[in-house]
Amino acid sequence: MTEPLLAVRALVVRYETEAGTVRAVDGVDLDVGVGETLALVGESGCGKSTVARAIVGIAPKTSGSIRFSGTELPPLGTARRRPFLPRLQMVFQDPDASLDPRYTVGASIDEPLQLADPKPPRGERTRRVAALLEDVGLDETFAVRYPHELSGGQKQRVCLARALATNPSLLVCDEAVSALDVSIQAQILNLLRELQERRGLAYLFITHDLRVVRHVSDRVAVMYLGQIVETAPTEELFASPAHPYTEALLAAVPSLSKRGDRTLPVVRGEIPSPLRPPAGCRFHTRCPRAFDRCPRESPPLYPKGPVETRCFLAAPE
């Protein structure tokens, strides 16, 4: 079996605070294949952005394995990490925070090009910047503009161009369209699909918006309180969610809340604190189907074909 482009195994990220240990990510496994889009979804605070940051090295992992192209990723800031930097890039949620207001668009895109090739032929970087702008749907005149002169969608296109400058194999997109208007979201999502087809890119797409997920992803991993609770092909997950929490996420989106003649149950209450996660199944305090086993035991991920579900209701008979 071919090893995936990205393979995360038993990933744990914990933070020590005055109040105690925050279990932000607690034993996450996920794969992203070459040219594939995996969406990682869940409520705010579930740990999905921490997973993304651990993969690119911004958040130090406590334990676990992160392999890229078959090799364990060294810590960020070490010389051993440098060969991986061009091939693994990240696009953040807020383009205003991602772009230096003192730099022109051209200078921002040129910065990673300088790191890759500090002494190119005369004019080569200017041509590369123009080509990258064209790739993301902007003309070369944008190179002399500053971020404050651009709209939100244009800024995010510049962030994409900068991420593409090193010819990556995988883009980690952390809520990359959530700060944009709906019409601009659609344009950026279409652009991401076009770039994927042209460049063979793989995406780890972090989002809380299931309407976006359905249009961009091949597979979906659902996260709750630091753990993956369901992984499934996108259409299968939307047609027949296997975990009660996945049902709850779909029920929260009005256009997705019904499946034939069945209305999905709405889950009440707030997500518990990662400082003190519930014993047993972490979802049992909010689950409408919880029974006596759920508070006592932690369910594993039960596989059924391409679907994995962390729920005793999915256990083989």
C-alpha positions, 0 to 999 in steps of 0.5 A: 500500500502506498504511504500517504503524502501526510501521515499523522499518528497518535498526535498529542499537543498539551499546554501547561497553564495555571489552571492545569493541563490543556489537552488540545489534541489527544491522540489524533490519526489522519492521512492526506493522500497525494492530490487529495483534499481532507477537511477537518471539521468541528466546533471552535475549541475542538483542536482542529487549528492546533492540529494544523499548527502542529503539522507545520511546526508552529505548535510543538507536539507533545508526542506522536508522529507526523510523517511527510512523504515517508519521512518524520518531520523534524522540529521547526527551526532546525536545519533538518526541517529546512528541506521540507519547508518549500513543500509544506505551506500554510494559508491562514484565516486572516490575510491582514495578519498574514501580510506585512503592511510595509511590504508591497504585494510583490515584495511579500511574494518575492520573500519566499523566492529569495529563500529558495533562490537568493541569486536568480538571473536578472528579472527572473524573480519579477517574472516569477511574481507576475506568473504567481499573481496570474495563477491566483487571478490577479494581474501583474500591476498588483505587485506594486500595491500595498495590502491596505489597497486591496479587498479581503478576497484580493489579499487572500489571493496574494497569500495563496500566491505567496504559499505557492511560490515554493511549489508545495505539495500540500497546503494547510488551509486554516479557515482560509475563507471564513473571513470572506463574504459568501460570494468571495468565498465561492471565488476562492474555493473555485480557485483552490480547485483549479490550482489543485487540478493544475498543480496536483496539490493536496489540501488539509482544509480546516473549517467549521462550515459544512457547506464549504466542506461538501464542495471542496473535500474528498474526505472529512474528519470530524473532531470533538474535544481533541479527538477524531470521532468520525472519518468518511468519504464526503458524500457518504458522511453527508448522506449517512452520518455515523456519529451522533456528533456528526449528525449534530453538526449537520443539524446545525446547518438548516439546509442539511438538517433533514435526511429523507423523512428523518430530521437529525437531532439537535445537540444541546449544551456547550463543549466541555473544557479541554482542561477537564474532558469527561471520562469515557466517551467525551461526547456522552455529556451532550449525546442524545443516544448515550447509555450506561457504557458511555461514561465508563469507557472510551470507544475506539475508532470502529472501522466499517469500509472507508468509514471510521466512527468513535462510538459504541453504536458503531461497534460490530455485532 
